Amino acid sequence: MNLNLGHINSIASVNVILKDDSYLFNVVVIKKKKGLLQITSQGNNIDSVKDLLKITGKYCSFILHFSGKGILNKKVENTPNYRSKIFMNANLDDFYFTDVESKDSIFTSVIRKSVAQEVVNLFNPKLNHVLSVCSGPFIAQIIKSQLPFNTLLSNEYELTYNEQDVVGFEKLKENRRKNYDLDGKQINQNLVPAVSHGTLFFMPNDRYILPIDSSLSEAKLETEQKNIFIRFGAFMIIFFIIILLGNMIYLNKLNKTIQINSQELALSEQTLQRVGTLSEEENRKTKMLRSSGLMNKQFLAFFLKELSNSTPSEINFDRISIRPFVNEIKNNFKIEINENIIYVLGETPTSNILSEWIIEIKQKSWIGKIDILNYVYSKGVGEFELKIEIINV
């Protein structure tokens, strides 16, 4: 892929009509887009560069075509050194030659460099680069394929064609105006050379030999460098804007994430504070219970709770005796209590359920020994009596 950031895609092609003591400008602005040429604007009979820039813009690049007074147009034989035969005793470096090759002849147009330079100097060399100059009516042949005519008016000349080749020309003896339709745009004969020059600028052809000058080459190179600077600068600005927007989007997303995390952290802190408060409250109540003796393993409710939580739903208790009397209570006798014995009387549907429950509660650290004092099975119900010995109290 050949990336050329300096390419020129828009040019103002000006037809400069030279008069005795003044100039008259006709201009078309041509843009190349997707390989096709388009006329974007045009102007006729403009008498100053200041007014010309109002149509083209202050920073446009120009190509100039000269016609009118001081232009020599000739048909010469296509031989080596044909230019020297036009001016026998002149310095050819003082002239700009615009040549169009035909089958057997060359149609050439000549202008003095000094005359062309006077017009070039009217433009601001820092803002309005002049990239090419030419002269004469013959370059109109480049657009002949777009026009179905055997003759073509180009400024004050009428050109005659045989198919696509110019075969003759004649200067008009009286003013004539003719408009031509080019891709839907109407141009008059004074704009034909400007459109032709613009076409050659974007689509060079070996049959058309335009003047070559170091100052024009330098101006074109400077324009390309300016385009590179502008396009690269625009690319960098767009790139940094994209980076900036990306960073802003990322920063916005990051801020939202931070906000969500902050809310979750605040909620977590509240939860931790609540857990801490509940833990302190639990410790406080535990200490209170311990001081009151409710957490003591010898406390009656502890044994009842332990037994009831472990009892299967199939077993029903009829009576539980905790700390039973050792002997029958009698007057004048000391009441003795068995601190380490629990009697349990109840009912169970099967002995297996009772056996499994006994095995389970034997695992408790405060139970030492379990004796089955009585077991009677009648009418689907087994009545039992257990003696449970309490240890580690």
DAJOLIN-V184089 format. One record per pair of residues at least 12 apart in sequence whose C-alpha atoms are under 6 Angstrom apart, sorted by the first residue. I is the first residue (numbers start at 1). J is the second residue. Records with the same first field share a line. If there is no record, write none. Layout:
I->J + J
This chain:
5->228
6->224 + 225 + 227 + 228
9->31 + 32
10->30 + 31
11->29 + 30 + 61 + 62
12->28 + 29 + 62
13->27 + 28 + 62 + 63 + 194 + 198
14->26 + 27 + 64 + 194
15->65 + 66 + 194
16->65 + 66
17->67 + 68
18->68 + 69
19->69
24->45 + 46 + 47
25->45 + 46
26->43 + 44 + 45
27->42 + 43
28->41 + 42
29->41
59->127 + 128
60->128
61->128 + 129
62->130
63->130 + 131 + 132 + 133
64->133
65->133 + 134 + 135
66->135
67->135 + 136
71->110 + 111
72->109 + 110
73->108 + 109
74->107 + 108
75->106 + 107
76->105 + 106
77->105
78->105 + 106
94->112 + 113
95->111 + 112 + 113
96->110 + 111 + 113 + 211
97->109 + 110 + 211
98->134 + 209 + 210
99->208 + 209
100->207 + 208
101->207
109->135 + 136
129->219
131->216 + 219 + 220
132->216
137->154
140->193 + 196
153->189
154->189 + 192
155->189 + 190
156->171 + 172
157->170 + 171 + 172
158->170
297->393
298->393
315->347 + 348
316->346 + 347
317->345 + 346
318->345 + 346
319->345
320->343 + 344
321->342 + 343
322->342
323->337 + 338 + 339 + 341
324->337 + 338
325->337 + 338
326->338
340->389 + 390
341->388 + 389 + 390
342->387 + 388
343->386 + 387
344->385 + 386
345->384 + 385
346->383 + 384
347->382 + 383
348->381 + 382
349->381 + 382
366->390 + 391 + 392
367->389 + 390 + 391
368->389 + 390 + 391
369->388 + 389
370->387 + 388
371->386 + 387
372->386
373->385 + 386
